Amino acid sequence: MLTTDVLVQTWDLTKALGSAVLPSPDLCAEAYDAARRSIVGIEKSGMYEPSVSVPDDADPVTKLVALLGRDPEWRAP
């Protein structure tokens, strides 16, 4: 879960800074699979917002951040 948290926080910082650099899609795919298997515990932890719906064919980065309550469309003001 630590790796997953680092990936999601990397996404947070990237979006906040308006950067085009994103976390590794391969690492995000692995983290997404692990988080999906643990979603009940993740939801009960209160550490994340509810999941955001994304298309089934979304890229791994988008799937991961959406699963953990981030809006993939969020942009810095």
Buried (B, 14 or more C-beta within 10 A) or exposed (E): EEEBBEBBEBBEEBBEEEEEEBBEBEBBBBBBEEBEEEEEEBBEEEEBEEBBEBEEEBBBBBBBBBBBBBEBEEEEE
